[in-house]
Amino acid sequence: MDSLKDVKLSLDDSTGVAIIRLDRPAKRNAFSQNTIHELVSALSHLDALDSVRAVILAGNPDGPFCAGMDINELSQLNTLAAHERSFLKDLTDAFDQFTKPIIAAVIGLALGGGFELALAADIIYAADDALFGLPEVKIGTIPGAGGTQRLARALGKHKAMELILTGDSISASELAQYGLVNKVFPRQEVESESIKLAQRLATKSAPVLKFGKKAVLTAENTHLEAGMSLEKSLYYSTFDLGDFREGQAAFLEKRSPRFNLG
């Protein structure tokens, strides 16, 4: 692969396990368009390698996992530009089309797009003090990388509605009670336990793992494509709102937003 700036990729040919690590610590691993490009490229590369049989998606070893989309870049978008670029579609498509198991190892914050990356994984292991949330409403937009669709399928309408409309965070321990997080561990054990699980999966038949994953996703994704398409359209529509501009500005200026409440 070409040299990567925002993502680190490591492969262990002896176990068949690969680790994709987000690496923008100064930005709390908030992802830019370049990060998206590198994630899409890494997933395509790993899916084509027969030696890779399971993948771990991680942030920094001590956290955070990912604070979402880089607001500096997001604030430059409007509705037309988002439609023309099919913004985030390449990222959601890359996860949807990936045929091997992905384990999200979440330490620290998984907010906005970071939570959506974890939701796009197949299994989530998290630190017992990890926090998840979709706070997009606080900056005048909605989740746009599958969050509205996947969270509603995972938690049900009412809990998903509460989290998306308030933007409140929720702990890994509470999500484990809902079955969305598979297991919680002390933060120093999350990656080692994720590696153990990935190594176990890698000992299974590669074709059978692919078939099993596809079968489960077929159950989850019935009508998901239509929902994802609608979500993208609604998400893009927020980019021309005054509240979207105000939300970005308030975040960057470290103040409370003054939304139009009329």
C-alpha positions in Angstrom: 0.0 0.0 0.0 1.0 3.7 -0.4 2.4 5.3 2.8 -0.4 6.1 5.3 -0.5 9.3 7.3 -3.7 9.0 9.4 -3.9 5.3 9.8 -1.4 2.7 10.9 -1.7 -0.8 9.5 0.0 -3.9 11.0 -0.2 -7.5 9.9 0.7 -10.7 11.7 1.0 -13.4 9.0 1.5 -16.0 11.6 -1.9 -15.5 13.1 -3.9 -14.0 10.2 -4.8 -10.9 12.3 -4.5 -7.3 11.0 -4.9 -4.1 13.0 -6.1 -0.9 11.5 -5.2 1.9 14.0 -6.5 5.4 13.7 -3.6 7.8 14.3 -4.5 11.4 14.6 -3.9 11.9 18.4 -3.7 15.7 18.2 -7.3 15.6 16.8 -8.5 12.8 19.1 -8.5 10.7 16.0 -11.3 12.8 14.4 -11.2 11.7 10.8 -10.5 13.9 7.8 -11.2 13.1 4.1 -7.7 11.8 3.9 -8.4 9.5 6.9 -11.5 8.2 5.1 -9.5 7.6 1.9 -6.9 5.7 3.9 -9.5 3.6 5.8 -11.2 2.7 2.5 -7.9 1.7 1.0 -6.8 -0.3 4.0 -10.1 -2.3 4.1 -9.8 -3.0 0.3 -6.2 -4.1 0.7 -6.9 -6.4 3.7 -10.0 -8.0 2.1 -7.9 -9.0 -0.9 -5.2 -10.7 1.2 -5.8 -14.4 1.8 -3.4 -14.3 4.7 -5.6 -11.9 6.7 -8.6 -13.7 8.3 -9.7 -11.2 11.0 -9.2 -7.5 11.5 -9.1 -5.2 14.6 -10.1 -1.6 14.3 -8.6 0.5 17.1 -7.7 4.0 18.1 -4.7 4.9 20.3 -3.6 2.3 22.8 -4.7 4.6 25.7 -7.6 6.2 23.9 -9.4 7.8 22.4 -10.9 5.6 19.8 -12.3 8.3 17.6 -14.0 11.7 18.2 -15.9 11.7 14.9 -15.5 13.8 11.8 -13.0 16.7 11.8 -15.2 19.7 12.3 -12.8 22.0 10.5 -13.4 19.9 7.3 -17.1 19.3 7.9 -17.7 23.0 8.2 -16.5 23.5 4.6 -19.3 21.4 3.1 -22.7 22.4 1.8 -25.6 20.3 0.6 -24.6 20.4 -3.1 -21.0 19.5 -2.4 -22.0 16.6 -0.2 -24.2 15.2 -2.9 -21.6 15.7 -5.6 -19.0 13.9 -3.5 -21.4 11.3 -2.1 -19.8 12.3 1.2 -19.0 9.3 3.5 -20.6 6.8 1.1 -17.2 5.4 0.2 -16.6 4.8 3.9 -19.9 3.1 4.6 -19.7 1.0 1.4 -16.2 -0.1 2.4 -17.4 -1.5 5.7 -20.6 -3.0 4.1 -18.6 -4.8 1.5 -15.8 -6.1 3.7 -16.1 -9.9 4.0 -14.0 -10.7 7.0 -14.7 -10.2 10.7 -14.0 -6.8 12.1 -13.6 -6.3 15.9 -13.8 -2.7 17.2 -11.5 -2.3 20.2 -12.8 0.9 21.8 -10.9 2.7 24.5 -11.9 6.2 25.6 -14.3 8.2 23.4 -16.2 6.9 20.4 -18.3 9.9 19.4 -20.2 10.8 16.2 -18.5 9.1 13.3 -16.3 7.2 15.8 -19.4 5.5 17.2 -20.6 4.9 13.7 -17.2 3.2 12.8 -17.7 0.9 15.9 -21.3 0.2 14.8 -20.0 -0.8 11.3 -17.8 -3.4 12.9 -19.0 -6.9 13.6 -18.1 -7.2 17.3 -17.3 -4.5 19.8 -14.9 -4.9 22.8 -14.7 -1.8 24.9 -13.0 -0.4 28.0 -15.3 -0.3 31.0 -14.9 3.5 31.1 -15.4 4.0 27.3 -18.0 6.5 26.2 -20.2 6.3 23.1 -22.4 9.0 21.6 -23.9 10.6 18.5 -23.7 14.3 19.4 -24.3 15.6 15.9 -27.5 17.3 17.0 -25.4 19.6 19.1 -23.7 21.1 16.1 -26.8 21.3 13.9 -26.7 18.1 11.9 -27.5 14.4 12.2 -25.4 11.2 12.0 -24.5 10.5 8.4 -22.4 7.3 8.4 -25.0 4.8 9.3 -25.7 5.9 12.9 -29.4 6.4 12.6 -30.0 3.1 10.9 -27.6 0.8 12.8 -28.3 2.2 16.2 -32.1 1.9 15.7 -31.6 -1.7 14.6 -29.3 -2.5 17.6 -31.1 -0.7 20.4 -34.7 -0.3 19.1 -36.5 2.9 18.1 -37.0 4.5 21.5 -33.4 4.3 22.9 -31.9 5.2 19.6 -34.3 8.2 19.3 -33.3 9.4 22.8 -29.5 9.2 22.0 -29.8 10.8 18.6 -32.2 13.6 19.5 -30.4 14.5 22.8 -26.8 13.9 21.7 -26.1 12.4 25.1 -23.3 9.9 25.7 -23.7 6.4 27.0 -21.2 4.2 28.7 -19.8 0.9 27.3 -21.2 -0.9 30.4 -24.7 0.3 29.6 -24.4 -0.6 25.9 -23.2 -4.1 27.0 -26.5 -4.5 28.9 -28.3 -3.7 25.6 -26.1 -6.2 23.8 -24.5 -3.6 21.5 -21.1 -3.9 23.1 -20.1 -7.5 23.3 -17.8 -7.3 26.3 -16.2 -4.7 28.5 -12.7 -4.9 30.1 -10.3 -2.7 32.0 -8.8 -0.4 29.4 -5.4 -2.1 29.6 -6.9 -5.4 28.6 -9.2 -4.3 25.6 -6.6 -4.7 22.8 -5.1 -7.9 24.2 -8.6 -9.5 24.5 -9.5 -8.2 21.0 -6.4 -9.9 19.6 -7.2 -13.1 21.4 -10.7 -13.1 19.9 -9.3 -12.2 16.4 -6.8 -15.1 16.7 -9.6 -17.5 17.6 -11.7 -16.4 14.6 -8.6 -16.7 12.4 -8.4 -20.4 13.1 -11.9 -21.0 11.7 -12.6 -21.8 8.0 -12.2 -18.5 6.1 -15.1 -19.3 3.6 -17.4 -20.3 6.5 -16.6 -17.1 8.4 -17.5 -15.1 5.3 -20.7 -17.0 4.8 -21.6 -16.6 8.5 -21.0 -12.9 8.4 -23.0 -12.5 5.2 -25.9 -14.4 6.6 -26.1 -12.3 9.8 -25.8 -9.1 7.8 -28.5 -10.2 5.5 -30.8 -10.3 8.5 -29.6 -6.9 9.8 -29.5 -5.2 6.5 -32.9 -5.9 5.0 -34.1 -2.5 3.8 -30.9 -1.0 5.3 -29.8 0.3 1.8 -32.9 2.4 1.5 -32.5 3.7 5.0 -28.8 4.5 4.4 -29.7 6.4 1.3 -32.4 8.5 3.1 -30.0 9.1 6.0 -27.4 10.5 3.6 -29.9 12.8 1.9 -31.1 14.1 5.2 -27.6 14.5 6.5 -26.5 16.4 3.5 -29.6 18.7 3.7 -28.4 19.9 7.1 -25.2 21.3 5.6 -27.1 24.4 4.2 -28.8 25.2 7.5 -27.9 28.2 9.5 -27.9 26.0 12.5 -25.2 23.8 10.9 -22.9 26.8 10.4 -23.6 28.1 13.9 -22.9 24.7 15.4 -19.6 24.4 13.6 -18.6 27.9 14.6 -19.6 27.4 18.2 -17.5 24.2 18.4 -14.4 25.8 16.9 -14.9 28.9 19.1 -15.4 26.8 22.2 -18.8 28.3 23.1 -22.4 27.2 23.3 -24.3 27.3 20.0 -27.1 29.7 19.5 -29.5 27.7 17.5 -32.7 29.0 15.8 -35.4 27.6 18.1 -38.3 29.0 16.1 
